[in-house]
Amino acid sequence: MGTNQKHMQEQPAQNILATTAIEEPKQQSYDPLKAARIAETLAELLDPEYILLFGKLADGTPHSDILAYDLLAVTDGPAHYSWYDAKRYLKMKLPYIGHGAPYINLYIHTRHDIETRNVPFLYFARKEGIVLHSRSRKVARPRDKFDFGYAASLAMKYANIFMPLADKLAGYAERNLDRDHARESAYAMAQAAVYYYRTLFYVYHGFEADSCDVRYLHHRLRTLSGELPLLFESDEYYPKQTLHCLNNFATYAPHDPDFFVETEELARHFVLVKRLGEIAKRLCNRRMELYAKR
């Protein structure tokens, strides 16, 4: 009894999968309930006009490299508390909020700031950000196109001035890692670290950092690379004091006649400062390339 072999042939597996697969709904990159709780707590303290979640967790242009809530709080006038104080408030009110997203990267700017500062960081946040809190139903989004070419040229100009200066200071520190020149070496490496951080800040934000304290600068920029916390932040086994020491070097090496540091300690700190410079240059180049491609 004859059969038609053509009808007996099996359908290719990939075709079966293509016809039977059901497209799953896209999952949100962040926890809406957790984000809402963070925004609610910040609103209690800052009374902002609105709060936006931007960057990776908002599926926008990346800001933080690591998993972090990148937040922009916009206020009517100067806030009563700084971003650092607001983060401390969050930690006290929501001690377990970081589970699943260990960092909160908060920016507080007035409405006047965001209307007058034409910088890519604020443009990305306002253009792509997800509204977590708002006094009104509407949040003003940028209407005009952003001149990324101009932003790239400004960032490159700044980096070309201050990165080489940081490298020269780091080179001087490395060449003078001996007992007779410990003071000069300590001061030079501390200043190099400040320039690396401040240049990184400018390239990402489009305006100057408001501090030369490396501890403050690190805390402001720590989410831009997963390597920065590894370099400078203590864990449960090994305390790390490099940022504290660099701040002391910058403060006491130029003026204190009793200033002294062992060369072995200087050498350990220098290794981390040198790595900081490599990370900062890589991040700056990546950001400027992003501007140029836009």
Buried (B, 14 or more C-beta within 10 A) or exposed (E): EEEEEEEEEEEEEEEEEEEEEEEEEEEEBBBEEBBEBBBBBBBEBBEBBBBBBBBBBBBBBBBBBBBBBBBBBBBEEEBEBEBEBBBEBBEEBBEEBBEEBEBBBBBBBBBEBBEEBBBBBBBBBBBBBBEBBBEEEEBEEBEEEBBBEEBBBBBBEBBEEBBEEBBEBBEBBBEBBEEEBBBBBBBBBBBBBBBBBBBBBBBBBBEEBEBBBBEBBBBBBBBBBEBBBEBBBEEEEEEBEBBEBBBBBBBBBBEEEEBEBEBEBBEEBBEBBBBBBEBBBEBBBBBBEBBBEB
